[in-house]
Amino acid sequence: MVKNSFISVISQEEKEENRGSVEFQVFIFTNKIRRLTSHLELHRKDYLSQRGLRKILGKRQRLLSYLSKKNRIRYKELISQLDIRESKTR
């Protein structure tokens, strides 16, 4: 399995204090998504893992939409830190 190539954004102290925060939950879901994606590259027909990945993607999407409605600045910071979405160029 491939190790995550990104450095954790949230320090150890913040992890223990803010486990219920939206940012922390999105961070954990992003780690799970990257781990499952690397697993599915090796095991293409693992349909249960594909289902789990889709469920986690949906949860993360709902959390991100909630955060974008409540606090746009925190949303943009989180997106840039985790490198989740590509920036739109117009």
C-alpha positions as CSV (number, residue, x, y, z in Angstrom):
1,M,0.0,0.0,0.0
2,V,1.2,3.5,-0.8
3,K,1.9,5.8,2.0
4,N,0.2,9.2,2.1
5,S,2.6,11.7,0.5
6,F,1.3,14.7,2.2
7,I,2.1,16.2,5.6
8,S,-0.6,16.3,8.1
9,V,-2.1,19.8,8.4
10,I,-3.4,19.5,11.8
11,S,-0.9,19.2,14.7
12,Q,-1.2,16.6,17.4
13,E,-2.5,19.1,20.0
14,E,-5.3,20.3,17.7
15,K,-6.3,16.7,16.9
16,E,-7.0,15.9,20.5
17,E,-8.8,19.2,21.2
18,N,-10.9,19.5,18.0
19,R,-12.0,16.0,17.1
20,G,-15.5,17.1,16.4
21,S,-14.7,20.1,14.2
22,V,-15.7,20.1,10.6
23,E,-12.1,20.6,9.5
24,F,-10.9,17.6,11.5
25,Q,-13.6,15.4,10.1
26,V,-12.9,16.4,6.5
27,F,-9.2,15.8,7.2
28,I,-9.9,12.2,8.5
29,F,-12.2,11.5,5.5
30,T,-9.6,12.7,3.1
31,N,-7.0,10.4,4.7
32,K,-9.5,7.5,4.3
33,I,-10.3,8.4,0.7
34,R,-6.6,8.5,-0.2
35,R,-6.0,5.2,1.5
36,L,-9.0,3.5,-0.2
37,T,-8.0,5.0,-3.6
38,S,-4.6,3.5,-3.4
39,H,-6.1,0.1,-2.3
40,L,-8.5,0.2,-5.3
41,E,-5.7,0.8,-7.7
42,L,-4.4,-2.7,-6.7
43,H,-7.8,-4.4,-6.3
44,R,-10.1,-3.1,-9.0
45,K,-12.9,-5.6,-8.3
46,D,-13.2,-4.9,-4.6
47,Y,-16.8,-3.7,-4.8
48,L,-17.4,-3.4,-1.1
49,S,-14.4,-1.0,-0.8
50,Q,-15.8,1.0,-3.8
51,R,-19.1,1.3,-2.0
52,G,-17.4,2.4,1.2
53,L,-15.4,5.0,-0.8
54,R,-18.6,6.4,-2.3
55,K,-20.1,6.7,1.1
56,I,-17.1,8.5,2.5
57,L,-17.0,10.8,-0.5
58,G,-20.6,11.7,0.1
59,K,-20.0,12.4,3.8
60,R,-17.1,14.6,3.0
61,Q,-19.0,16.4,0.3
62,R,-21.9,17.2,2.7
63,L,-19.4,18.5,5.4
64,L,-17.7,20.7,2.8
65,S,-20.9,22.1,1.6
66,Y,-22.0,22.9,5.2
67,L,-18.6,24.6,5.8
68,S,-18.8,26.6,2.6
69,K,-22.3,27.9,3.7
70,K,-21.3,28.7,7.3
71,N,-17.8,30.1,6.9
72,R,-16.4,30.6,3.4
73,I,-12.9,31.7,4.6
74,R,-12.3,28.5,6.6
75,Y,-13.6,26.5,3.7
76,K,-11.1,28.0,1.3
77,E,-8.3,27.6,3.7
78,L,-9.1,23.9,4.2
79,I,-9.4,23.2,0.5
80,S,-6.0,24.8,-0.1
81,Q,-4.4,23.0,2.8
82,L,-5.7,19.5,1.8
83,D,-5.3,20.2,-1.9
84,I,-8.8,18.7,-2.5
85,R,-10.2,20.7,-5.3
86,E,-8.7,22.3,-8.3
87,S,-8.8,26.1,-8.4
88,K,-11.2,27.6,-11.0
89,T,-9.6,29.9,-13.6
90,R,-11.7,32.3,-15.5
